[in-house]
Amino acid sequence: MMRKMLVILLISMGVAGGVRAEDLILSAPPRESAEAGKKLYTPLAALLSKTLGRTVRYEHPGSWFKYQNDMREGRLDIVFDGPHFVSWRIAHLDHRALVKLPGKLQFHLLTRADNEGIRGPDDLVGRTICGISPPHLSTLSILAYYNNPVRQPTIKGIRGGMGKVLQAGLHNDKCDAFVLRTAFYKKKVKPELRAQMRILYTSPAMPNQALTVSAHRISAAEQETLRELLTVRTEGKQAVDGIRKRFAPKAKGFVVTNDKEYRGYNRLLEGVIFGW
């Protein structure tokens, strides 16, 4: 009797909150405001709803803590984010990688050119690296170099993106080194600024951000339909065009991917001080 009452209560709570059990939740990291996230991902949610015949709702997580918590609890059915999160969901939540942005993700560890006391990454033990706070891929990919957690440098979190990290790296005396994406360094950092810094280390290249879906909620046949929809069909390309422009403006569109391509990157999140 008590169990039946609990089920009824949970159902009523779901209805009261406007959430049905069959609804699918689409989400992404809180890298932009809730309003900006809505503009980016609502077109995709609408098209997925039409294609799957079920309501797909976009949810902005509001904070990194909630995003990570929702992911761990398996609340998120369709997710777009970086290779470390993609890999973690594949390994632990039976998600499947469907499509990704083309290109690679790779990061430079840099120091100021006049910082003669630091010639390589091993000289940063006990020192401070400025970068976007973990679990951002940039800092996690650099920390992975330090196999012994005791020898890891301290991370000073910088808000505002790579441009702010660059400013902090060059002008903040508390930054012994800093982390930039290689593409940002190549395309956005002017030669006169590059002359003021030295590359200490470059992380291994990783596959770009990808969209995964829960294999428990979305069938294999539906997954194939979505792959074709988002990479071939005009309406699918249009639905993800805002996302493409935001994260890979020179790319022509999303491309098909698979689980194997993301294997092993979950280790960036597991068993490390700044991970999960």
KETITOR-373023 format. One record per atom (N, C-alpha, C, O): x, y, z. Coordinates in steps of 0.02 Angstrom, whole numbers, padded with zeros to 5 digits, always signed. Last residue first. Example, Ala and Ser with C-alpha at 12.3 -4.5 7.8 and 13.67 -1.06 7.14 Angstrom:
2
+00642-00112+00354 +00684-00053+00357 +00645+00002+00394 +00670+00057+00402 +00660-00284+00390 +00615-00225+00390 +00660-00165+00390 +00712-00166+00423 
END
This chain:
276
+01796+00691-00542 +01733+00670-00510 +01747+00621-00454 +01700+00598-00421 +01937+00800-00532 +01886+00767-00571 +01824+00750-00530 +01801+00789-00488 +02045+00850-00467 +01997+00899-00493 +01941+00867-00533 +01902+00902-00564 +02114+00731-00432 +02094+00779-00380 +02038+00825-00406 +01989+00838-00370 +02054+00579-00509 +02099+00637-00506 +02071+00688-00458 +02010+00689-00445 +01967+00475-00538 +02027+00461-00500 +02077+00517-00498 +02137+00506-00486 +01905+00539-00691 +01901+00489-00638 +01969+00479-00604 +02022+00476-00636 +01920+00624-00798 +01874+00643-00744 +01878+00598-00683 +01857+00618-00629 +02006+00566-00884 +02020+00635-00866 +01977+00658-00807 +01995+00705-00772 +01947+00446-00914 +02000+00446-00863 +02020+00516-00843 +02049+00526-00789 +01865+00465-01020 +01834+00470-00954 +01886+00471-00898 +01872+00492-00843 +01936+00431-01131 +01941+00501-01108 +01906+00513-01042 +01915+00565-01011 +01910+00300-01171 +01968+00314-01128 +01971+00384-01101 +02007+00396-01052 +01835+00325-01328 +01854+00277-01276 +01915+00302-01237 +01965+00323-01266 +01786+00393-01434 +01790+00429-01370 +01814+00384-01312 +01813+00405-01254 +01778+00308-01541 +01819+00368-01549 +01830+00404-01482 +01879+00441-01475 +01682+00214-01503 +01753+00196-01503 +01798+00257-01505 +01852+00257-01474 +01556+00272-01527 +01581+00266-01458 +01657+00254-01456 +01692+00282-01414 +01561+00386-01669 +01543+00323-01636 +01576+00320-01567 +01619+00361-01551 +01491+00506-01788 +01544+00479-01746 +01520+00414-01713 +01465+00391-01728 +01461+00615-01927 +01445+00554-01889 +01504+00532-01848 +01562+00537-01870 +01468+00794-01906 +01485+00732-01942 +01470+00673-01896 +01466+00680-01835 +01397+00959-01932 +01414+00901-01890 +01430+00841-01934 +01408+00836-01992 +01473+01080-02044 +01418+01049-02008 +01442+00992-01964 +01503+00980-01960 +01580+01150-02086 +01522+01150-02129 +01461+01120-02094 +01404+01134-02113 +01672+01260-01976 +01650+01193-01997 +01588+01198-02040 +01547+01243-02033 +01695+01384-01928 +01721+01369-01995 +01702+01300-02020 +01715+01282-02077 +01641+01385-01797 +01612+01427-01850 +01636+01413-01920 +01601+01428-01968 +01613+01297-01679 +01656+01280-01736 +01633+01319-01797 +01607+01289-01844 +01529+01352-01582 +01587+01313-01561 +01636+01295-01618 +01694+01279-01605 +01430+01433-01642 +01455+01449-01575 +01522+01415-01561 +01567+01445-01532 +01398+01370-01760 +01427+01437-01763 +01459+01456-01697 +01509+01492-01695 +01342+01250-01707 +01402+01249-01749 +01437+01317-01750 +01497+01321-01741 +01230+01303-01643 +01281+01267-01603 +01347+01266-01642 +01400+01278-01614 +01159+01350-01753 +01180+01397-01700 +01236+01367-01657 +01282+01402-01638 +01133+01232-01823 +01177+01282-01852 +01202+01333-01800 +01259+01355-01803 +01049+01132-01793 +01111+01134-01754 +01158+01189-01779 +01216+01192-01758 +00944+01152-01880 +00929+01150-01809 +00992+01155-01766 +00989+01179-01709 +01002+01142-02006 +00978+01207-01984 +00968+01208-01908 +00980+01259-01875 +01025+01005-02012 +01082+01051-02013 +01062+01121-01988 +01100+01154-01953 +00891+00962-02016 +00935+00944-01961 +00995+00990-01956 +01013+01012-01901 +00845+01012-02135 +00813+01035-02074 +00855+01018-02013 +00856+01055-01964 +00929+00943-02228 +00932+01016-02220 +00903+01039-02155 +00931+01082-02121 +01016+00794-02185 +00954+00828-02202 +00958+00903-02185 +00986+00923-02134 +01145+00755-02135 +01128+00753-02207 +01069+00798-02224 +01071+00836-02272 +01162+00763-01998 +01221+00770-02041 +01205+00776-02115 +01246+00799-02154 +01044+00744-01930 +01087+00800-01909 +01148+00810-01954 +01183+00860-01947 +00983+00632-01992 +00948+00695-01986 +00996+00753-01975 +00989+00806-02007 +01075+00528-01973 +01062+00553-02040 +01030+00622-02038 +01048+00666-02077 +01065+00519-01832 +01130+00530-01865 +01120+00560-01934 +01152+00609-01953 +00929+00489-01816 +00955+00553-01793 +01023+00569-01823 +01038+00627-01838 +00924+00360-01868 +00883+00413-01897 +00910+00481-01879 +00913+00527-01920 +01005+00295-01778 +01026+00300-01847 +00987+00355-01884 +01014+00391-01926 +00924+00305-01663 +00991+00335-01664 +01016+00344-01735 +01044+00396-01751 +00814+00229-01698 +00806+00301-01690 +00873+00336-01691 +00879+00392-01718 +00875+00103-01694 +00846+00127-01757 +00837+00203-01755 +00850+00238-01804 +00909+00094-01559 +00962+00094-01609 +00936+00121-01676 +00972+00157-01711 +00805+00208-01460 +00823+00144-01490 +00879+00151-01541 +00894+00206-01564 +00819+00292-01312 +00817+00302-01385 +00845+00240-01419 +00903+00222-01408 +00832+00251-01182 +00774+00291-01199 +00765+00299-01275 +00710+00312-01298 +00948+00179-01172 +00889+00153-01138 +00825+00189-01160 +00770+00161-01157 +01045+00252-01231 +01023+00192-01267 +00962+00161-01235 +00927+00121-01266 +01043+00425-01234 +01035+00366-01191 +01009+00307-01232 +00956+00312-01264 +01162+00506-01342 +01093+00492-01321 +01092+00429-01278 +01135+00385-01285 +01273+00645-01376 +01259+00575-01358 +01186+00568-01338 +01154+00616-01319 +01370+00744-01479 +01302+00734-01453 +01293+00660-01437 +01304+00617-01481 +01532+00818-01445 +01486+00771-01478 +01419+00770-01443 +01411+00793-01386 +01685+00906-01480 +01623+00897-01442 +01573+00855-01482 +01572+00856-01544 +01823+00813-01555 +01786+00873-01537 +01722+00855-01498 +01708+00796-01485 +01955+00706-01496 +01899+00721-01540 +01858+00779-01512 +01858+00792-01452 +02119+00774-01453 +02059+00734-01438 +02003+00751-01487 +02004+00804-01518 +02296+00773-01445 +02234+00794-01479 +02177+00746-01462 +02187+00686-01458 +02391+00796-01294 +02370+00755-01351 +02304+00779-01381 +02261+00804-01344 +02451+00964-01257 +02415+00903-01240 +02401+00861-01303 +02401+00888-01358 +02609+01032-01251 +02548+01029-01290 +02514+00962-01277 +02545+00910-01284 +02713+01144-01158 +02686+01077-01168 +02622+01083-01209 +02586+01132-01203 +02760+01273-01163 +02795+01225-01120 +02775+01153-01137 +02815+01106-01130 +02785+01409-01266 +02746+01347-01258 +02788+01297-01218 +02844+01281-01238 +02799+01576-01207 +02832+01515-01231 +02786+01455-01218 +02753+01451-01167 +02768+01752-01247 +02755+01688-01212 +02793+01631-01244 +02817+01636-01300 +02779+01863-01324 +02784+01873-01252 +02774+01808-01212 +02772+01810-01151 +02753+01829-01451 +02823+01841-01435 +02834+01850-01360 +02890+01846-01336 +02615+01830-01451 +02650+01765-01450 +02723+01773-01431 +02752+01729-01398 +02594+01965-01468 +02580+01935-01403 +02613+01867-01396 +02636+01848-01342 +02632+01983-01599 +02668+02022-01548 +02654+01996-01478 +02695+02004-01433 +02539+01898-01667 +02611+01882-01664 +02649+01920-01609 +02694+01892-01577 +02386+01874-01572 +02427+01910-01620 +02501+01895-01612 +02524+01880-01556 +02279+01744-01556 +02334+01777-01522 +02380+01809-01575 +02408+01775-01617 +02185+01678-01636 +02165+01738-01600 +02223+01777-01568 +02216+01836-01554 +02238+01564-01699 +02194+01609-01737 +02181+01676-01702 +02167+01726-01736 +02324+01496-01611 +02342+01504-01681 +02303+01560-01716 +02330+01597-01756 +02256+01498-01489 +02325+01524-01493 +02343+01540-01566 +02374+01592-01580 +02139+01431-01525 +02136+01501-01502 +02205+01534-01509 +02210+01590-01532 +02192+01306-01555 +02157+01344-01608 +02152+01418-01589 +02158+01461-01632 +02240+01267-01429 +02287+01278-01484 +02256+01318-01540 +02289+01361-01571 +02180+01350-01285 +02167+01302-01339 +02214+01318-01397 +02226+01377-01412 +02291+01381-01149 +02250+01405-01204 +02238+01348-01253 +02280+01304-01262 +02340+01409-00984 +02318+01359-01032 +02273+01391-01085 +02224+01423-01068 +02492+01465-00901 +02421+01470-00917 +02405+01424-00976 +02449+01402-01012 +02600+01497-00759 +02587+01471-00827 +02512+01477-00839 +02474+01492-00793 +02600+01570-00647 +02665+01547-00670 +02661+01519-00741 +02710+01518-00777 +02505+01699-00598 +02504+01646-00648 +02575+01628-00669 +02608+01667-00703 +02522+01807-00518 +02507+01744-00484 +02505+01685-00533 +02503+01627-00511 +02536+01917-00597 +02597+01888-00570 +02585+01822-00534 +02633+01784-00521 +02453+01940-00743 +02442+01923-00672 +02504+01887-00646 +02522+01833-00670 +02477+01956-00879 +02478+02015-00836 +02468+02001-00761 +02474+02047-00721 +02471+01838-00951 +02523+01887-00969 +02530+01942-00917 +02584+01973-00911 +02365+01768-00894 +02430+01736-00903 +02486+01785-00916 +02543+01775-00893 +02258+01856-00903 +02285+01838-00837 +02355+01809-00843 +02399+01823-00802 +02240+01858-01042 +02256+01920-01005 +02287+01904-00938 +02337+01935-00918 +02209+01723-01065 +02267+01754-01096 +02289+01817-01059 +02348+01827-01045 +02089+01713-00994 +02147+01673-00974 +02211+01702-01002 +02262+01706-00967 +02010+01796-01071 +02025+01816-01002 +02084+01777-00975 +02125+01803-00936 +02004+01719-01188 +02031+01787-01190 +02051+01811-01121 +02103+01843-01113 +01940+01601-01148 +02011+01599-01163 +02042+01670-01166 +02100+01678-01147 +01817+01646-01018 +01842+01616-01080 +01917+01624-01090 +01952+01650-01047 +01771+01692-00897 +01765+01737-00954 +01795+01710-01018 +01798+01746-01068 +01875+01659-00753 +01810+01662-00787 +01813+01707-00847 +01853+01755-00850 +01996+01550-00696 +01985+01614-00729 +01918+01611-00765 +01905+01564-00804 +02068+01470-00555 +02014+01474-00603 +02003+01545-00630 +02001+01593-00592 +02220+01406-00537 +02184+01468-00521 +02131+01478-00575 +02147+01492-00632 +02279+01254-00478 +02241+01287-00532 +02207+01350-00505 +02170+01346-00455 +02442+01201-00438 +02379+01230-00415 +02345+01265-00473 +02377+01300-00512 +02516+01052-00511 +02514+01123-00495 +02446+01143-00467 +02398+01105-00472 +02546+00889-00444 +02506+00933-00486 +02511+01006-00464 +02511+01020-00404 +02609+00802-00362 +02652+00846-00401 +02612+00894-00446 +02641+00935-00481 +02511+00725-00310 +02548+00766-00263 +02590+00818-00301 +02605+00872-00274 +02468+00646-00417 +02427+00703-00396 +02464+00751-00348 +02449+00810-00346 +02571+00595-00543 +02567+00594-00470 +02527+00655-00447 +02550+00712-00456 +02562+00631-00677 +02536+00566-00655 +02528+00562-00580 +02482+00528-00556 +02526+00763-00763 +02556+00750-00697 +02527+00687-00668 +02473+00688-00638 +02449+00770-00875 +02521+00761-00884 +02554+00739-00818 +02603+00702-00818 +02324+00805-00833 +02335+00734-00848 +02409+00719-00859 +02430+00662-00853 +02324+00942-00831 +02336+00907-00768 +02350+00833-00778 +02383+00801-00738 +02286+00964-00964 +02353+00981-00942 +02371+00945-00878 +02427+00921-00870 +02154+00922-00965 +02201+00891-01013 +02274+00907-00995 +02318+00866-01009 +02096+01005-00869 +02102+00934-00856 +02152+00900-00902 +02188+00855-00882 +02100+01130-00935 +02142+01119-00876 +02150+01044-00861 +02204+01022-00841 +02011+01100-01045 +02077+01131-01054 +02123+01116-00995 +02179+01091-01004 +01887+01050-01002 +01935+01006-01033 +02005+01034-01037 +02054+00997-01033 +01826+01092-00841 +01838+01112-00910 +01895+01071-00939 +01945+01058-00905 +01780+01061-00708 +01800+01008-00755 +01807+01029-00828 +01796+00988-00873 +01922+01173-00686 +01895+01106-00698 +01822+01102-00675 +01804+01136-00627 +01919+01344-00745 +01916+01295-00690 +01892+01227-00713 +01847+01222-00754 +02033+01399-00863 +01962+01391-00847 +01955+01333-00798 +01983+01279-00809 +02188+01453-00784 +02148+01424-00838 +02075+01421-00818 +02058+01439-00761 +02352+01462-00723 +02288+01496-00734 +02252+01465-00793 +02282+01452-00846 +02445+01373-00608 +02425+01377-00678 +02357+01412-00681 +02311+01393-00645 +02576+01390-00490 +02506+01405-00507 +02496+01409-00583 +02533+01445-00617 +02678+01260-00412 +02665+01327-00437 +02592+01334-00460 +02552+01288-00451 +02706+01130-00383 +02700+01176-00328 +02687+01247-00348 +02685+01292-00305 +02783+01110-00537 +02761+01075-00476 +02762+01124-00418 +02813+01156-00404 +02835+01167-00649 +02775+01197-00621 +02748+01161-00559 +02697+01181-00532 +02935+01100-00709 +02955+01156-00667 +02895+01190-00634 +02903+01236-00594 +02875+01012-00794 +02898+00986-00730 +02920+01042-00683 +02923+01032-00622 +02853+01085-00913 +02797+01073-00867 +02819+01048-00798 +02785+01061-00748 +02996+01198-00929 +02954+01143-00950 +02901+01130-00899 +02901+01161-00845 +03057+01310-00880 +03077+01288-00947 +03034+01231-00974 +03036+01216-01034 +03055+01440-00776 +03011+01385-00798 +03028+01368-00870 +03015+01407-00916 +03137+01546-00753 +03138+01491-00704 +03095+01432-00723 +03098+01380-00691 +03113+01645-00845 +03170+01600-00856 +03172+01541-00808 +03205+01490-00822 +02999+01723-00910 +02998+01680-00850 +03052+01626-00857 +03036+01569-00872 +02984+01792-01025 +03036+01815-00979 +03039+01775-00914 +03077+01791-00869 +02874+01735-01086 +02941+01725-01116 +02997+01745-01069 +03052+01717-01072 +02758+01654-00979 +02785+01715-01008 +02857+01703-01032 +02895+01666-01001 +02698+01493-01035 +02722+01538-00984 +02747+01602-01018 +02756+01603-01079 +02572+01368-01073 +02619+01421-01090 +02643+01458-01027 +02611+01455-00975 +02507+01229-01144 +02526+01255-01080 +02582+01306-01093 +02634+01288-01121 +02379+01210-01265 +02448+01229-01249 +02453+01249-01176 +02409+01283-01149 +02271+01078-01321 +02284+01136-01279 +02359+01146-01267 +02397+01098-01260 +02137+01024-01427 +02206+01018-01404 +02224+01083-01369 +02198+01136-01384 +02019+00941-01521 +02028+00985-01464 +02097+00972-01434 +02114+00915-01418 +01988+00938-01700 +02015+00911-01637 +02016+00964-01583 +02014+01024-01597 +01856+00914-01824 +01916+00944-01795 +01934+00913-01729 +01900+00868-01704 +01674+00928-01820 +01738+00906-01848 +01797+00941-01814 +01788+00990-01778 +01562+00883-01690 +01591+00936-01730 +01658+00911-01758 +01694+00876-01723 +01466+00731-01705 +01514+00775-01672 +01531+00833-01718 +01516+00832-01778 +01339+00609-01663 +01370+00657-01709 +01417+00702-01670 +01410+00711-01609 +01328+00501-01563 +01295+00503-01628 +01332+00545-01678 +01354+00520-01730 +01371+00388-01438 +01392+00448-01473 +01363+00447-01544 +01371+00398-01580 +01262+00331-01312 +01292+00318-01377 +01311+00385-01410 +01271+00432-01410 +01266+00277-01140 +01250+00325-01193 +01286+00304-01257 +01333+00265-01256 +01280+00203-01022 +01258+00170-01083 +01231+00220-01134 +01180+00209-01166 +01340+00262-00915 +01268+00272-00922 +01240+00240-00985 +01181+00250-01001 +01479+00237-00916 +01441+00228-00854 +01365+00231-00862 +01329+00204-00820 +01539+00255-01042 +01565+00204-00996 +01517+00188-00939 +01515+00131-00917 +01467+00361-01096 +01470+00297-01132 +01490+00241-01085 +01462+00186-01087 +01494+00459-01002 +01425+00434-01010 +01423+00368-01047 +01383+00324-01032 +01632+00476-01023 +01606+00454-00957 +01536+00426-00963 +01520+00375-00932 +01639+00522-01154 +01669+00458-01137 +01641+00431-01071 +01629+00371-01064 +01577+00648-01137 +01550+00598-01184 +01574+00528-01165 +01534+00481-01161 +01667+00709-01049 +01599+00694-01027 +01566+00641-01072 +01532+00596-01048 +01778+00714-01135 +01784+00682-01070 +01715+00663-01042 +01707+00609-01014 +01734+00787-01250 +01750+00715-01255 +01757+00679-01188 +01743+00619-01185 +01595+00902-01210 +01662+00883-01228 +01677+00808-01223 +01637+00770-01195 +01420+00897-01268 +01476+00925-01230 +01542+00893-01251 +01546+00860-01303 +01252+00872-01265 +01305+00896-01308 +01360+00927-01266 +01348+00976-01231 +01134+00741-01239 +01182+00789-01211 +01234+00807-01263 +01258+00765-01301 +00988+00668-01187 +01023+00692-01248 +01069+00748-01226 +01046+00798-01198 +00951+00637-01057 +00942+00587-01109 +00981+00604-01173 +01003+00559-01208 +00991+00651-00890 +00998+00683-00955 +00998+00630-01011 +01038+00584-01011 +00991+00584-00770 +00931+00623-00788 +00932+00647-00861 +00879+00661-00889 +01092+00511-00708 +01061+00484-00769 +00998+00520-00790 +00956+00491-00825 +01164+00560-00604 +01101+00528-00587 +01064+00500-00648 +01012+00469-00641 +01269+00623-00671 +01283+00563-00631 +01219+00524-00615 +01219+00463-00613 +01197+00731-00727 +01229+00681-00770 +01241+00616-00731 +01224+00562-00755 +01159+00804-00616 +01107+00777-00661 +01135+00722-00705 +01102+00672-00718 +01288+00837-00570 +01244+00797-00529 +01189+00765-00571 +01174+00706-00564 +01339+00918-00672 +01373+00857-00655 +01327+00810-00616 +01327+00749-00628 +01242+01022-00664 +01253+00986-00727 +01286+00918-00712 +01264+00867-00738 +01258+01070-00535 +01196+01036-00553 +01204+00996-00617 +01176+00941-00623 +01390+01121-00549 +01374+01071-00498 +01311+01033-00516 +01309+00972-00513 +01379+01218-00647 +01418+01158-00661 +01402+01103-00611 +01400+01044-00630 +01210+01282-00664 +01277+01281-00633 +01312+01217-00652 +01281+01168-00671 +01103+01280-00756 +01110+01333-00708 +01178+01338-00675 +01202+01393-00660 +01064+01191-00857 +01077+01166-00789 +01084+01220-00736 +01072+01207-00677 +00926+01206-00962 +00990+01238-00944 +01005+01219-00871 +00962+01229-00828 +00847+01087-01055 +00855+01112-00987 +00924+01143-00980 +00975+01109-00990 +00730+01056-01183 +00797+01081-01166 +00797+01107-01095 +00752+01145-01076 +00636+00912-01209 +00639+00976-01176 +00713+00995-01164 +00752+00955-01138 +00543+00824-01320 +00612+00835-01299 +00617+00905-01272 +00603+00953-01307 +00408+00717-01329 +00429+00784-01310 +00502+00783-01288 +00520+00746-01242 +00407+00611-01473 +00404+00621-01400 +00429+00691-01384 +00468+00719-01422 +00436+00588-01603 +00367+00581-01583 +00358+00583-01507 +00308+00559-01481 +00559+00607-01660 +00551+00550-01615 +00479+00538-01594 +00462+00483-01570 +00539+00725-01736 +00566+00664-01767 +00552+00602-01725 +00534+00550-01752 +00489+00820-01646 +00452+00804-01707 +00474+00737-01736 +00433+00697-01758 +00594+00822-01554 +00526+00806-01533 +00485+00782-01592 +00449+00732-01589 +00698+00867-01634 +00702+00800-01606 +00633+00777-01582 +00616+00718-01589 +00654+00998-01659 +00660+00951-01715 +00663+00879-01689 +00634+00834-01719 +00658+01052-01529 +00595+01051-01566 +00598+01000-01623 +00550+00963-01634 +00793+01040-01494 +00743+01004-01455 +00677+00998-01494 +00645+00946-01492 +00849+01128-01589 +00865+01057-01591 +00813+01016-01553 +00791+00964-01577 +00795+01251-01545 +00780+01226-01612 +00795+01151-01620 +00758+01115-01653 +00851+01257-01411 +00780+01246-01421 +00763+01223-01492 +00720+01180-01500 +00989+01288-01409 +00968+01218-01407 +00894+01205-01418 +00874+01149-01432 +01011+01429-01420 +01054+01380-01453 +01020+01313-01462 +01023+01283-01516 +00914+01490-01341 +00918+01507-01412 +00958+01455-01451 +00942+01439-01508 +00947+01435-01216 +00882+01421-01246 +00883+01435-01321 +00855+01396-01360 +01072+01492-01194 +01066+01419-01203 +01001+01400-01236 +00998+01355-01278 +01035+01624-01174 +01076+01607-01232 +01073+01532-01246 +01071+01511-01304 +00962+01607-01055 +00929+01635-01114 +00968+01618-01178 +00939+01599-01228 +01059+01559-00967 +01000+01518-00981 +00966+01542-01045 +00942+01501-01085 +01225+01593-01034 +01167+01607-00991 +01109+01562-01011 +01109+01531-01064 +01348+01465-01062 +01315+01527-01079 +01256+01536-01032 +01239+01491-00994 +01388+01348-01010 +01441+01392-01036 +01414+01460-01057 +01452+01507-01068 +01337+01233-00935 +01316+01303-00926 +01370+01352-00947 +01395+01391-00907 +01327+01094-01054 +01358+01130-00998 +01335+01203-00994 +01315+01231-01045 +01161+01034-01097 +01230+01049-01115 +01260+01088-01057 +01223+01112-01014 +01018+00929-01138 +01055+00977-01098 +01126+00985-01125 +01148+00948-01169 +00856+00864-01151 +00916+00884-01187 +00952+00936-01145 +00921+00983-01119 +00754+00735-01098 +00788+00797-01078 +00852+00807-01118 +00896+00763-01119 +00595+00677-01145 +00668+00669-01150 +00700+00736-01135 +00676+00788-01157 +00447+00613-01067 +00486+00669-01094 +00561+00652-01095 +00586+00617-01050 +00383+00514-00998 +00407+00497-01066 +00447+00554-01098 +00477+00545-01151 +00344+00572-00881 +00396+00520-00878 +00425+00505-00947 +00483+00486-00953 +00329+00749-00891 +00301+00682-00900 +00358+00632-00903 +00413+00648-00926 +00319+00895-00800 +00366+00846-00828 +00331+00779-00833 +00306+00754-00783 +00252+00992-00729 +00252+00997-00802 +00298+00947-00836 +00315+00956-00894 +00241+00974-00597 +00299+01012-00619 +00303+01018-00694 +00351+01046-00720 +00130+00894-00590 +00126+00962-00564 +00183+01005-00588 +00175+01065-00598 +00182+00777-00642 +00130+00812-00680 +00126+00884-00657 +00121+00930-00698 +00270+00744-00539 +00295+00754-00607 +00246+00794-00648 +00265+00839-00685 +00185+00730-00431 +00236+00781-00429 +00262+00796-00498 +00275+00854-00515 +00112+00619-00473 +00078+00683-00466 +00127+00741-00463 +00113+00795-00489 +00213+00523-00470 +00180+00539-00534 +00147+00607-00530 +00152+00648-00575 +00240+00521-00334 +00292+00539-00381 +00263+00559-00448 +00286+00606-00480 +00116+00477-00283 +00143+00541-00264 +00195+00565-00313 +00194+00623-00333 +00106+00349-00338 +00056+00400-00355 +00081+00470-00340 +00070+00516-00378 +00215+00290-00273 +00214+00295-00346 +00166+00349-00369 +00181+00389-00413 +00171+00296-00141 +00232+00331-00161 +00234+00342-00236 +00252+00396-00260 +00059+00212-00143 +00050+00283-00128 +00110+00324-00149 +00103+00381-00173 +00123+00091-00168 +00076+00117-00217 +00065+00191-00206 +00061+00229-00254 +00197+00076-00050 +00232+00082-00113 +00187+00112-00166 +00209+00155-00206 +00093+00063+00045 +00138+00121+00048 +00175+00131-00018 +00183+00188-00039 +00041-00060+00000 +00000+00000+00000 +00043+00063+00000 +00031+00110-00038 
END
